[in-house]
């Protein structure tokens, strides 16, 4: 009786460990995808930077 109760507790603990680890993995993956999507949207909405040749030059003082 005692060993079967211990076996059940071990199985329940292992099952909870798998469920919690899977949840953490899912949340990590979802956050990573969202961050990539936000960065991509930011890159697409950012105005193009002028090239260095067309930038206004600062006058040198003599």
C-alpha positions as CSV (number, residue, x, y, z in Angstrom):
1,X,0.0,0.0,0.0
2,X,2.7,2.4,0.9
3,X,4.8,1.8,-2.2
4,X,1.7,2.3,-4.5
5,X,0.9,5.6,-2.9
6,X,4.5,6.7,-3.3
7,X,4.4,5.6,-7.0
8,X,1.3,7.6,-7.6
9,X,2.9,10.7,-6.0
10,X,6.0,10.3,-8.1
11,X,3.8,10.0,-11.3
12,X,1.7,13.1,-10.3
13,X,4.9,15.1,-9.6
14,X,6.4,14.1,-12.9
15,X,3.2,14.9,-14.8
16,X,3.1,18.4,-13.1
17,X,6.8,18.9,-14.0
18,X,6.1,18.1,-17.7
19,X,3.0,20.4,-17.8
20,X,4.8,23.3,-16.1
21,X,7.8,22.9,-18.4
22,X,5.6,22.8,-21.4
23,X,3.8,25.9,-20.4
24,X,7.1,27.8,-19.8
25,X,8.3,26.7,-23.2
26,X,5.1,27.8,-24.9
27,X,5.2,31.2,-23.3
28,X,8.8,31.7,-24.2
29,X,8.1,30.8,-27.8
30,X,5.1,33.1,-28.0
31,X,7.1,36.0,-26.5
32,X,9.9,35.4,-29.0
33,X,7.4,35.4,-32.0
34,X,5.7,38.6,-30.7
35,X,9.1,40.3,-30.3
36,X,10.1,39.4,-33.8
37,X,6.7,40.6,-35.2
38,X,7.0,43.9,-33.3
39,X,10.6,44.5,-34.5
40,X,9.5,43.7,-38.1
41,X,6.6,46.2,-37.9
42,X,8.9,48.8,-36.5
43,X,11.4,48.3,-39.3
44,X,8.6,48.6,-41.9
45,X,7.1,51.7,-40.4
46,X,10.4,53.5,-39.9
47,X,11.1,56.2,-42.5
48,X,14.2,55.6,-44.7
49,X,17.3,57.3,-43.4
50,X,18.9,59.7,-45.8
51,X,22.3,58.6,-47.1
52,X,25.4,60.3,-45.7
53,X,26.1,62.0,-49.0
54,X,22.7,63.8,-49.0
55,X,22.9,64.8,-45.4
56,X,23.5,68.5,-44.8
57,X,27.0,69.4,-44.0
58,X,28.0,71.6,-41.1
59,X,30.0,74.7,-42.1
60,X,33.5,74.8,-40.7
61,X,34.5,77.9,-38.8
62,X,37.8,79.5,-40.0
